[in-house]
Amino acid sequence: MKKVWIAIAIAAAALLAGCNTVAGVGKDVQKAGEAVERAAK
């Protein structure tokens, strides 16, 4: 179980490092929303 949390922490750090600006965060949120919409269809 501990390995799972470590993997989640590494993934979160990578995501945060990848979108280090407000515009980057907005784009990431938009992409996630689009993925959810596609999955719902």
C-alpha positions as a printed NumPy array, in Angstrom:
array([[  0.   ,   0.   ,   0.   ],
       [  2.894,   2.32 ,   0.761],
       [  4.234,   1.865,  -2.781],
       [  0.91 ,   3.019,  -4.196],
       [  1.047,   6.262,  -2.215],
       [  4.635,   6.853,  -3.328],
       [  3.613,   6.38 ,  -6.958],
       [  0.693,   8.793,  -6.509],
       [  2.997,  11.375,  -4.908],
       [  5.501,  11.092,  -7.781],
       [  2.724,  11.437, -10.367],
       [  1.297,  14.481,  -8.579],
       [  4.735,  16.105,  -8.415],
       [  5.269,  15.481, -12.128],
       [  1.891,  17.002, -12.972],
       [  2.539,  20.047, -10.826],
       [  5.982,  20.526, -12.323],
       [  4.533,  20.197, -15.833],
       [  1.965,  22.94 , -15.33 ],
       [  3.877,  25.556, -13.392],
       [  1.77 ,  28.46 , -14.637],
       [ -1.886,  29.326, -14.199],
       [ -2.396,  28.991, -17.955],
       [ -0.822,  25.543, -17.83 ],
       [ -3.159,  24.483, -15.032],
       [ -6.137,  25.736, -17.031],
       [ -5.079,  23.763, -20.079],
       [ -4.594,  20.619, -17.998],
       [ -8.033,  21.   , -16.421],
       [ -9.57 ,  21.563, -19.849],
       [ -7.903,  18.427, -21.249],
       [ -9.14 ,  16.403, -18.277],
       [-12.675,  17.706, -18.827],
       [-12.529,  16.801, -22.502],
       [-11.357,  13.288, -21.618],
       [-14.295,  12.876, -19.237],
       [-16.711,  14.072, -21.926],
       [-15.29 ,  11.597, -24.453],
       [-15.544,   8.766, -21.923],
       [-19.164,   9.667, -21.181],
       [-20.234,   9.405, -24.838]])
